[in-house]
Amino acid sequence: MRRITQSRKLHQVRYDVRGPILVEAQRLEAEGHKILKLNIGNPAPFGFEAPEAVLQDMVHHLPNAQGYSDSRGIYSARTAVAHYYQSRGLTDTHVDDVFIGNGVSELISMVLTAFVDEGNEVLVPAPDYPLWTGAVTLAGGTPVHYRCDESNGWNPDLEDIESKITPNTHALVVINPNNPTGAVYSEDVVKGLVDIARRHDLVLLSDEIYEKILFADEHHQPVHHHTATFAGDDVLCLTFSGLSKAYRVCGFRAGWVMVSGPKSMATDFLEGLTLLANMRMCANVPGQHAIQTALGGYQSIEEYIHPGGRFYEQSKLAWRLLNEIPGVSCVEPHGALYCFPRLDPEVYAIEDDQQFVIELLREKKILVTHGTGFNWFEPDHFRLVTLPDIEVLTEAIGRIAEFLETRRA
Ligand code: PLP
């Protein structure tokens, strides 16, 4: 038979979080090693459960969830999402502005496919959640990375964004709270991003999946600002969010995108998005049934994100322990599920950070993700998922410290 190769479209597409590092972890597991996988923000394997009502509701609706649904999503889920944004001050949000997808992941790909053409540039943060870069490329566009500034709390560098705008720039991606850095943007920063979009006529793509995972204590009270709030009625904004993280049901594949701003100027794009929604029939229907109860019910995430709660305590512990390692510095995350520490190049001369992560995996049986896998510019960072309990996390960071001790220049 002739050799079957992947399409040329895929040649520039990368998704390292589950790439060669995971293949190596699986090879080691097949050899009988126990690997601690800290490469994916999936709460369930670390003892987190969905709110009881969300599970009950999904089970209750299962018999009615056997058929396809409306391809934009079931009515109850779409109205629940619209009401959620209305209650957050986005009063001009309607059921028809909401599309439900198999997680935010599917919607990112659908939205980019629906409006990016060859030659279009899309501004994507560096570091980013790498699906954004991959999906822009797959859609035929060119991702252009703008710098988030580590020395300024990983905030987006607005001047860098401005300097990278060309006549071909089409859209600006915002990830807030940020994966992998844990930064939560202030009102001024979000307004600054919106202002750039407004002046340069860019579409805003705002990934807000961690909007409810914010660590508040007496020192910091991070507040999440929806980009759409400032985009108003003159900047087209697509807001992405879903149940995976705050409701701890990554496996239900329940996410949404909400369209706001001058929708009348985007009817052709929205027809394209509807076409793509139709072509994939609908999102997982049982998962859609969980959305109304999740958004309207008891917000159990509150038990996890304050002092004493697991997400909060684990994040603070990881951040503190990482900073205790010589040559390692980590900006304090104020939200999400990750730490993104820097390895001082003067102390650890790393040329290939994926190889570095593979060596850590082989020697210490811990899987983290290399920073360049998040499109960071230098091989001097890695991302650690802070989901394991305090004991496991302490052990894991201890093993990372031991490994680093052997790598000092
Ligand atoms: N966006 C960001 C920033 C993420 O970190 C993730 C998952 O880790 C996703 C989107 C995808 O989420 P979903 O499970 O809704 O597809």
Residues whose N, C-alpha, C, O or C-beta is under 5 A from the ligand:
A	BS01	PLP	G41 N102 G103 V104 S105 Y129 N179 D207 I209 G242 S244 C250 A254 G255
